[in-house]
Amino acid sequence: MKRNIFIVIFLMVGLLSCKSKKATAFREAIVQKDSSAFHILVGKEGLEEEKLRRS
């Protein structure tokens, strides 16, 4: 009985630790694009900064 529990726990840990490489790469790309868009809008030399200079 204890042996079965250890096998189930081992299998669950193994399955939960798997990560898709494509999903990880996609997430990193999304975060990078979000960060660059944020810097364009809010950061120095961004669109909002230029609008303030023009007015």
N, CA, C and O atoms as a Tripos MOL2 file, in Angstrom:
@<TRIPOS>MOLECULE
protein
  220   219    55     0     0
PROTEIN
NO_CHARGES

@<TRIPOS>ATOM
      1 N           0.8290   -1.2000    0.0000 N.3       1 MET1
      2 CA          0.0000    0.0000    0.0000 C.3       1 MET1
      3 C           0.8720    1.2610    0.0000 C.2       1 MET1
      4 O           0.6140    2.1820   -0.7750 O.2       1 MET1
      5 N           1.8910    1.3170    0.8500 N.am      2 LYS2
      6 CA          2.7790    2.4740    0.8990 C.3       2 LYS2
      7 C           3.5340    2.6340   -0.4140 C.2       2 LYS2
      8 O           3.8210    3.7460   -0.8560 O.2       2 LYS2
      9 N           3.8430    1.5080   -1.0180 N.am      3 ARG3
     10 CA          4.5760    1.5260   -2.2790 C.3       3 ARG3
     11 C           3.7280    2.1930   -3.3760 C.2       3 ARG3
     12 O           4.2470    2.9620   -4.1850 O.2       3 ARG3
     13 N           2.4440    1.8980   -3.3940 N.am      4 ASN4
     14 CA          1.5510    2.4980   -4.3810 C.3       4 ASN4
     15 C           1.4400    4.0140   -4.1980 C.2       4 ASN4
     16 O           1.3800    4.7620   -5.1730 O.2       4 ASN4
     17 N           1.4130    4.4480   -2.9620 N.am      5 ILE5
     18 CA          1.3210    5.8810   -2.6740 C.3       5 ILE5
     19 C           2.5720    6.5900   -3.1710 C.2       5 ILE5
     20 O           2.4800    7.6680   -3.7580 O.2       5 ILE5
     21 N           3.7430    5.9960   -2.9420 N.am      6 PHE6
     22 CA          4.9860    6.6010   -3.4050 C.3       6 PHE6
     23 C           5.0470    6.6520   -4.9300 C.2       6 PHE6
     24 O           5.5500    7.6230   -5.4970 O.2       6 PHE6
     25 N           4.5490    5.6360   -5.5840 N.am      7 ILE7
     26 CA          4.5300    5.6220   -7.0450 C.3       7 ILE7
     27 C           3.6130    6.7220   -7.5720 C.2       7 ILE7
     28 O           3.9690    7.4250   -8.5180 O.2       7 ILE7
     29 N           2.4530    6.8740   -6.9750 N.am      8 VAL8
     30 CA          1.5130    7.9070   -7.3950 C.3       8 VAL8
     31 C           2.1040    9.2940   -7.1590 C.2       8 VAL8
     32 O           2.0080   10.1650   -8.0240 O.2       8 VAL8
     33 N           2.7050    9.5020   -6.0080 N.am      9 ILE9
     34 CA          3.3240   10.7990   -5.7010 C.3       9 ILE9
     35 C           4.4500   11.0910   -6.6860 C.2       9 ILE9
     36 O           4.5590   12.2140   -7.1770 O.2       9 ILE9
     37 N           5.2790   10.1110   -6.9810 N.am     10 PHE10
     38 CA          6.3830   10.2720   -7.9180 C.3      10 PHE10
     39 C           5.8650   10.6390   -9.3130 C.2      10 PHE10
     40 O           6.4150   11.5250   -9.9680 O.2      10 PHE10
     41 N           4.8270    9.9690   -9.7570 N.am     11 LEU11
     42 CA          4.2550   10.2690  -11.0640 C.3      11 LEU11
     43 C           3.6480   11.6730  -11.1070 C.2      11 LEU11
     44 O           3.8070   12.3850  -12.0990 O.2      11 LEU11
     45 N           2.9670   12.0660  -10.0580 N.am     12 MET12
     46 CA          2.3590   13.3990  -10.0120 C.3      12 MET12
     47 C           3.4240   14.4910  -10.0410 C.2      12 MET12
     48 O           3.2770   15.4780  -10.7620 O.2      12 MET12
     49 N           4.4790   14.3260   -9.2750 N.am     13 VAL13
     50 CA          5.5670   15.3050   -9.2580 C.3      13 VAL13
     51 C           6.2090   15.3730  -10.6360 C.2      13 VAL13
     52 O           6.5210   16.4600  -11.1220 O.2      13 VAL13
     53 N           6.4060   14.2340  -11.2610 N.am     14 GLY14
     54 CA          6.9930   14.2040  -12.5970 C.3      14 GLY14
     55 C           6.1400   14.9110  -13.6190 C.2      14 GLY14
     56 O           6.6640   15.6410  -14.4590 O.2      14 GLY14
     57 N           4.8430   14.7130  -13.5700 N.am     15 LEU15
     58 CA          3.9450   15.3490  -14.5270 C.3      15 LEU15
     59 C           3.8120   16.8520  -14.2870 C.2      15 LEU15
     60 O           3.7250   17.6320  -15.2350 O.2      15 LEU15
     61 N           3.7990   17.2470  -13.0360 N.am     16 LEU16
     62 CA          3.6410   18.6640  -12.7210 C.3      16 LEU16
     63 C           4.8950   19.4780  -13.0260 C.2      16 LEU16
     64 O           4.8120   20.6890  -13.2310 O.2      16 LEU16
     65 N           6.0420   18.8320  -13.0570 N.am     17 SER17
     66 CA          7.2810   19.5660  -13.2940 C.3      17 SER17
     67 C           7.5550   19.7830  -14.7770 C.2      17 SER17
     68 O           8.4720   20.5280  -15.1200 O.2      17 SER17
     69 N           6.7990   19.1640  -15.6540 N.am     18 CYS18
     70 CA          6.9980   19.3250  -17.1000 C.3      18 CYS18
     71 C           6.4820   20.6930  -17.5460 C.2      18 CYS18
     72 O           5.4090   21.1380  -17.1390 O.2      18 CYS18
     73 N           7.2780   21.3430  -18.3920 N.am     19 LYS19
     74 CA          6.8740   22.6400  -18.9420 C.3      19 LYS19
     75 C           7.1320   22.6250  -20.4360 C.2      19 LYS19
     76 O           8.1470   22.1030  -20.8990 O.2      19 LYS19
     77 N           6.2250   23.1890  -21.1700 N.am     20 SER20
     78 CA          6.3500   23.2660  -22.6200 C.3      20 SER20
     79 C           7.3570   24.3520  -22.9900 C.2      20 SER20
     80 O           7.2720   25.4760  -22.4930 O.2      20 SER20
     81 N           8.3000   24.0220  -23.8530 N.am     21 LYS21
     82 CA          9.2980   25.0060  -24.2790 C.3      21 LYS21
     83 C           8.6500   26.0980  -25.1250 C.2      21 LYS21
     84 O           9.0280   27.2660  -25.0390 O.2      21 LYS21
     85 N           7.6790   25.7130  -25.9370 N.am     22 LYS22
     86 CA          6.9930   26.7060  -26.7640 C.3      22 LYS22
     87 C           6.2040   27.6800  -25.9060 C.2      22 LYS22
     88 O           6.1950   28.8820  -26.1720 O.2      22 LYS22
     89 N           5.5440   27.1690  -24.8800 N.am     23 ALA23
     90 CA          4.7600   28.0380  -24.0010 C.3      23 ALA23
     91 C           5.6730   28.9990  -23.2430 C.2      23 ALA23
     92 O           5.3330   30.1690  -23.0680 O.2      23 ALA23
     93 N           6.8160   28.5170  -22.8000 N.am     24 THR24
     94 CA          7.7700   29.3660  -22.0890 C.3      24 THR24
     95 C           8.3080   30.4530  -23.0090 C.2      24 THR24
     96 O           8.4060   31.6120  -22.6050 O.2      24 THR24
     97 N           8.6580   30.0960  -24.2390 N.am     25 ALA25
     98 CA          9.1710   31.0730  -25.2000 C.3      25 ALA25
     99 C           8.0920   32.1020  -25.5480 C.2      25 ALA25
    100 O           8.3850   33.2890  -25.6910 O.2      25 ALA25
    101 N           6.8510   31.6460  -25.6840 N.am     26 PHE26
    102 CA          5.7490   32.5590  -25.9860 C.3      26 PHE26
    103 C           5.5410   33.5500  -24.8500 C.2      26 PHE26
    104 O           5.3500   34.7420  -25.0890 O.2      26 PHE26
    105 N           5.5770   33.0630  -23.6270 N.am     27 ARG27
    106 CA          5.4060   33.9370  -22.4620 C.3      27 ARG27
    107 C           6.5190   34.9810  -22.4000 C.2      27 ARG27
    108 O           6.2550   36.1500  -22.1170 O.2      27 ARG27
    109 N           7.7490   34.5730  -22.6590 N.am     28 GLU28
    110 CA          8.8680   35.5170  -22.6410 C.3      28 GLU28
    111 C           8.7090   36.5830  -23.7250 C.2      28 GLU28
    112 O           9.0170   37.7530  -23.4980 O.2      28 GLU28
    113 N           8.2280   36.1780  -24.9000 N.am     29 ALA29
    114 CA          8.0150   37.1360  -25.9810 C.3      29 ALA29
    115 C           6.9280   38.1370  -25.6070 C.2      29 ALA29
    116 O           7.0640   39.3300  -25.8760 O.2      29 ALA29
    117 N           5.8620   37.6640  -24.9960 N.am     30 ILE30
    118 CA          4.7720   38.5540  -24.5730 C.3      30 ILE30
    119 C           5.2680   39.5530  -23.5260 C.2      30 ILE30
    120 O           4.9580   40.7410  -23.6090 O.2      30 ILE30
    121 N           6.0230   39.0860  -22.5610 N.am     31 VAL31
    122 CA          6.5430   39.9670  -21.5100 C.3      31 VAL31
    123 C           7.4810   41.0120  -22.1090 C.2      31 VAL31
    124 O           7.4500   42.1760  -21.7110 O.2      31 VAL31
    125 N           8.3150   40.5990  -23.0630 N.am     32 GLN32
    126 CA          9.2420   41.5290  -23.6940 C.3      32 GLN32
    127 C           8.4900   42.6020  -24.4780 C.2      32 GLN32
    128 O           8.8290   43.7820  -24.3890 O.2      32 GLN32
    129 N           7.4810   42.2070  -25.2390 N.am     33 LYS33
    130 CA          6.7030   43.1730  -26.0100 C.3      33 LYS33
    131 C           5.9380   44.1160  -25.0900 C.2      33 LYS33
    132 O           5.8350   45.3110  -25.3670 O.2      33 LYS33
    133 N           5.4050   43.5820  -24.0020 N.am     34 ASP34
    134 CA          4.6830   44.4040  -23.0400 C.3      34 ASP34
    135 C           5.6190   45.4340  -22.4160 C.2      34 ASP34
    136 O           5.2560   46.5970  -22.2420 O.2      34 ASP34
    137 N           6.8050   44.9980  -22.0890 N.am     35 SER35
    138 CA          7.7840   45.8970  -21.4840 C.3      35 SER35
    139 C           8.1890   47.0030  -22.4530 C.2      35 SER35
    140 O           8.2730   48.1670  -22.0630 O.2      35 SER35
    141 N           8.4370   46.6500  -23.7020 N.am     36 SER36
    142 CA          8.8390   47.6800  -24.6690 C.3      36 SER36
    143 C           7.6890   48.6500  -24.9320 C.2      36 SER36
    144 O           7.9260   49.8500  -25.0730 O.2      36 SER36
    145 N           6.4550   48.1640  -25.0000 N.am     37 ALA37
    146 CA          5.3040   49.0440  -25.1940 C.3      37 ALA37
    147 C           5.1390   49.9890  -24.0060 C.2      37 ALA37
    148 O           4.8180   51.1640  -24.1860 O.2      37 ALA37
    149 N           5.3570   49.4860  -22.8080 N.am     38 PHE38
    150 CA          5.2590   50.3200  -21.6090 C.3      38 PHE38
    151 C           6.2940   51.4390  -21.6650 C.2      38 PHE38
    152 O           5.9820   52.5930  -21.3700 O.2      38 PHE38
    153 N           7.5240   51.0980  -22.0450 N.am     39 HIS39
    154 CA          8.5840   52.1110  -22.1080 C.3      39 HIS39
    155 C           8.3240   53.1360  -23.2090 C.2      39 HIS39
    156 O           8.6790   54.3050  -23.0620 O.2      39 HIS39
    157 N           7.7130   52.7100  -24.3030 N.am     40 ILE40
    158 CA          7.3870   53.6520  -25.3690 C.3      40 ILE40
    159 C           6.3520   54.6600  -24.8800 C.2      40 ILE40
    160 O           6.4710   55.8560  -25.1460 O.2      40 ILE40
    161 N           5.3520   54.1840  -24.1760 N.am     41 LEU41
    162 CA          4.2760   55.0710  -23.7350 C.3      41 LEU41
    163 C           4.6670   55.9340  -22.5380 C.2      41 LEU41
    164 O           4.3530   57.1240  -22.5010 O.2      41 LEU41
    165 N           5.3410   55.3480  -21.5760 N.am     42 VAL42
    166 CA          5.5680   56.0370  -20.3120 C.3      42 VAL42
    167 C           6.9930   56.5490  -20.1610 C.2      42 VAL42
    168 O           7.2170   57.5710  -19.5130 O.2      42 VAL42
    169 N           7.9350   55.8680  -20.7390 N.am     43 GLY43
    170 CA          9.3350   56.1910  -20.5180 C.3      43 GLY43
    171 C           9.7970   57.4760  -21.1600 C.2      43 GLY43
    172 O           9.0720   58.1020  -21.9330 O.2      43 GLY43
    173 N          11.0100   57.8590  -20.8300 N.am     44 LYS44
    174 CA         11.6250   59.0360  -21.4010 C.3      44 LYS44
    175 C          11.7970   58.8120  -22.8930 C.2      44 LYS44
    176 O          12.1040   57.7040  -23.3330 O.2      44 LYS44
    177 N          11.6010   59.8510  -23.6540 N.am     45 GLU45
    178 CA         11.6510   59.7900  -25.1190 C.3      45 GLU45
    179 C          10.5060   58.9640  -25.6910 C.2      45 GLU45
    180 O          10.5910   58.4990  -26.8270 O.2      45 GLU45
    181 N           9.4530   58.7780  -24.9330 N.am     46 GLY46
    182 CA          8.2860   58.0390  -25.4060 C.3      46 GLY46
    183 C           7.2710   58.9620  -26.0550 C.2      46 GLY46
    184 O           7.4970   60.1660  -26.1750 O.2      46 GLY46
    185 N           6.1620   58.3950  -26.4680 N.am     47 LEU47
    186 CA          5.1220   59.1680  -27.1550 C.3      47 LEU47
    187 C           4.5290   60.2520  -26.2580 C.2      47 LEU47
    188 O           4.3160   61.3820  -26.6970 O.2      47 LEU47
    189 N           4.2670   59.9040  -25.0140 N.am     48 GLU48
    190 CA          3.6620   60.8780  -24.0960 C.3      48 GLU48
    191 C           4.6330   62.0230  -23.8120 C.2      48 GLU48
    192 O           4.2180   63.1770  -23.7000 O.2      48 GLU48
    193 N           5.9020   61.7120  -23.6980 N.am     49 GLU49
    194 CA          6.9100   62.7530  -23.4500 C.3      49 GLU49
    195 C           6.9640   63.7150  -24.6390 C.2      49 GLU49
    196 O           7.0770   64.9280  -24.4580 O.2      49 GLU49
    197 N           6.8830   63.1740  -25.8430 N.am     50 GLU50
    198 CA          6.9060   64.0100  -27.0320 C.3      50 GLU50
    199 C           5.6620   64.8870  -27.1240 C.2      50 GLU50
    200 O           5.7530   66.0490  -27.5190 O.2      50 GLU50
    201 N           4.5050   64.3420  -26.7650 N.am     51 LYS51
    202 CA          3.2790   65.1290  -26.7610 C.3      51 LYS51
    203 C           3.3910   66.3100  -25.7950 C.2      51 LYS51
    204 O           2.9290   67.4100  -26.0970 O.2      51 LYS51
    205 N           4.0060   66.0780  -24.6340 N.am     52 LEU52
    206 CA          4.1560   67.1460  -23.6510 C.3      52 LEU52
    207 C           5.0850   68.2380  -24.1770 C.2      52 LEU52
    208 O           4.8600   69.4210  -23.9210 O.2      52 LEU52
    209 N           6.1100   67.8530  -24.8960 N.am     53 ARG53
    210 CA          7.0470   68.8280  -25.4350 C.3      53 ARG53
    211 C           6.3930   69.6940  -26.5170 C.2      53 ARG53
    212 O           6.6840   70.8840  -26.6280 O.2      53 ARG53
    213 N           5.5140   69.0890  -27.3070 N.am     54 ARG54
    214 CA          4.8690   69.8180  -28.4060 C.3      54 ARG54
    215 C           3.8720   70.8550  -27.9060 C.2      54 ARG54
    216 O           3.6900   71.8920  -28.5440 O.2      54 ARG54
    217 N           3.2260   70.5910  -26.7760 N.am     55 SER55
    218 CA          2.1910   71.5120  -26.3160 C.3      55 SER55
    219 C           2.7190   72.5960  -25.4260 C.2      55 SER55
    220 O           1.9540   73.4430  -24.9660 O.2      55 SER55
@<TRIPOS>BOND
     1     1     2 1
     2     2     3 1
     3     3     4 2
     4     3     5 am
     5     5     6 1
     6     6     7 1
     7     7     8 2
     8     7     9 am
     9     9    10 1
    10    10    11 1
    11    11    12 2
    12    11    13 am
    13    13    14 1
    14    14    15 1
    15    15    16 2
    16    15    17 am
    17    17    18 1
    18    18    19 1
    19    19    20 2
    20    19    21 am
    21    21    22 1
    22    22    23 1
    23    23    24 2
    24    23    25 am
    25    25    26 1
    26    26    27 1
    27    27    28 2
    28    27    29 am
    29    29    30 1
    30    30    31 1
    31    31    32 2
    32    31    33 am
    33    33    34 1
    34    34    35 1
    35    35    36 2
    36    35    37 am
    37    37    38 1
    38    38    39 1
    39    39    40 2
    40    39    41 am
    41    41    42 1
    42    42    43 1
    43    43    44 2
    44    43    45 am
    45    45    46 1
    46    46    47 1
    47    47    48 2
    48    47    49 am
    49    49    50 1
    50    50    51 1
    51    51    52 2
    52    51    53 am
    53    53    54 1
    54    54    55 1
    55    55    56 2
    56    55    57 am
    57    57    58 1
    58    58    59 1
    59    59    60 2
    60    59    61 am
    61    61    62 1
    62    62    63 1
    63    63    64 2
    64    63    65 am
    65    65    66 1
    66    66    67 1
    67    67    68 2
    68    67    69 am
    69    69    70 1
    70    70    71 1
    71    71    72 2
    72    71    73 am
    73    73    74 1
    74    74    75 1
    75    75    76 2
    76    75    77 am
    77    77    78 1
    78    78    79 1
    79    79    80 2
    80    79    81 am
    81    81    82 1
    82    82    83 1
    83    83    84 2
    84    83    85 am
    85    85    86 1
    86    86    87 1
    87    87    88 2
    88    87    89 am
    89    89    90 1
    90    90    91 1
    91    91    92 2
    92    91    93 am
    93    93    94 1
    94    94    95 1
    95    95    96 2
    96    95    97 am
    97    97    98 1
    98    98    99 1
    99    99   100 2
   100    99   101 am
   101   101   102 1
   102   102   103 1
   103   103   104 2
   104   103   105 am
   105   105   106 1
   106   106   107 1
   107   107   108 2
   108   107   109 am
   109   109   110 1
   110   110   111 1
   111   111   112 2
   112   111   113 am
   113   113   114 1
   114   114   115 1
   115   115   116 2
   116   115   117 am
   117   117   118 1
   118   118   119 1
   119   119   120 2
   120   119   121 am
   121   121   122 1
   122   122   123 1
   123   123   124 2
   124   123   125 am
   125   125   126 1
   126   126   127 1
   127   127   128 2
   128   127   129 am
   129   129   130 1
   130   130   131 1
   131   131   132 2
   132   131   133 am
   133   133   134 1
   134   134   135 1
   135   135   136 2
   136   135   137 am
   137   137   138 1
   138   138   139 1
   139   139   140 2
   140   139   141 am
   141   141   142 1
   142   142   143 1
   143   143   144 2
   144   143   145 am
   145   145   146 1
   146   146   147 1
   147   147   148 2
   148   147   149 am
   149   149   150 1
   150   150   151 1
   151   151   152 2
   152   151   153 am
   153   153   154 1
   154   154   155 1
   155   155   156 2
   156   155   157 am
   157   157   158 1
   158   158   159 1
   159   159   160 2
   160   159   161 am
   161   161   162 1
   162   162   163 1
   163   163   164 2
   164   163   165 am
   165   165   166 1
   166   166   167 1
   167   167   168 2
   168   167   169 am
   169   169   170 1
   170   170   171 1
   171   171   172 2
   172   171   173 am
   173   173   174 1
   174   174   175 1
   175   175   176 2
   176   175   177 am
   177   177   178 1
   178   178   179 1
   179   179   180 2
   180   179   181 am
   181   181   182 1
   182   182   183 1
   183   183   184 2
   184   183   185 am
   185   185   186 1
   186   186   187 1
   187   187   188 2
   188   187   189 am
   189   189   190 1
   190   190   191 1
   191   191   192 2
   192   191   193 am
   193   193   194 1
   194   194   195 1
   195   195   196 2
   196   195   197 am
   197   197   198 1
   198   198   199 1
   199   199   200 2
   200   199   201 am
   201   201   202 1
   202   202   203 1
   203   203   204 2
   204   203   205 am
   205   205   206 1
   206   206   207 1
   207   207   208 2
   208   207   209 am
   209   209   210 1
   210   210   211 1
   211   211   212 2
   212   211   213 am
   213   213   214 1
   214   214   215 1
   215   215   216 2
   216   215   217 am
   217   217   218 1
   218   218   219 1
   219   219   220 2
@<TRIPOS>SUBSTRUCTURE
     1 MET1         2 RESIDUE 1 A MET
     2 LYS2         6 RESIDUE 1 A LYS
     3 ARG3        10 RESIDUE 1 A ARG
     4 ASN4        14 RESIDUE 1 A ASN
     5 ILE5        18 RESIDUE 1 A ILE
     6 PHE6        22 RESIDUE 1 A PHE
     7 ILE7        26 RESIDUE 1 A ILE
     8 VAL8        30 RESIDUE 1 A VAL
     9 ILE9        34 RESIDUE 1 A ILE
    10 PHE10       38 RESIDUE 1 A PHE
    11 LEU11       42 RESIDUE 1 A LEU
    12 MET12       46 RESIDUE 1 A MET
    13 VAL13       50 RESIDUE 1 A VAL
    14 GLY14       54 RESIDUE 1 A GLY
    15 LEU15       58 RESIDUE 1 A LEU
    16 LEU16       62 RESIDUE 1 A LEU
    17 SER17       66 RESIDUE 1 A SER
    18 CYS18       70 RESIDUE 1 A CYS
    19 LYS19       74 RESIDUE 1 A LYS
    20 SER20       78 RESIDUE 1 A SER
    21 LYS21       82 RESIDUE 1 A LYS
    22 LYS22       86 RESIDUE 1 A LYS
    23 ALA23       90 RESIDUE 1 A ALA
    24 THR24       94 RESIDUE 1 A THR
    25 ALA25       98 RESIDUE 1 A ALA
    26 PHE26      102 RESIDUE 1 A PHE
    27 ARG27      106 RESIDUE 1 A ARG
    28 GLU28      110 RESIDUE 1 A GLU
    29 ALA29      114 RESIDUE 1 A ALA
    30 ILE30      118 RESIDUE 1 A ILE
    31 VAL31      122 RESIDUE 1 A VAL
    32 GLN32      126 RESIDUE 1 A GLN
    33 LYS33      130 RESIDUE 1 A LYS
    34 ASP34      134 RESIDUE 1 A ASP
    35 SER35      138 RESIDUE 1 A SER
    36 SER36      142 RESIDUE 1 A SER
    37 ALA37      146 RESIDUE 1 A ALA
    38 PHE38      150 RESIDUE 1 A PHE
    39 HIS39      154 RESIDUE 1 A HIS
    40 ILE40      158 RESIDUE 1 A ILE
    41 LEU41      162 RESIDUE 1 A LEU
    42 VAL42      166 RESIDUE 1 A VAL
    43 GLY43      170 RESIDUE 1 A GLY
    44 LYS44      174 RESIDUE 1 A LYS
    45 GLU45      178 RESIDUE 1 A GLU
    46 GLY46      182 RESIDUE 1 A GLY
    47 LEU47      186 RESIDUE 1 A LEU
    48 GLU48      190 RESIDUE 1 A GLU
    49 GLU49      194 RESIDUE 1 A GLU
    50 GLU50      198 RESIDUE 1 A GLU
    51 LYS51      202 RESIDUE 1 A LYS
    52 LEU52      206 RESIDUE 1 A LEU
    53 ARG53      210 RESIDUE 1 A ARG
    54 ARG54      214 RESIDUE 1 A ARG
    55 SER55      218 RESIDUE 1 A SER
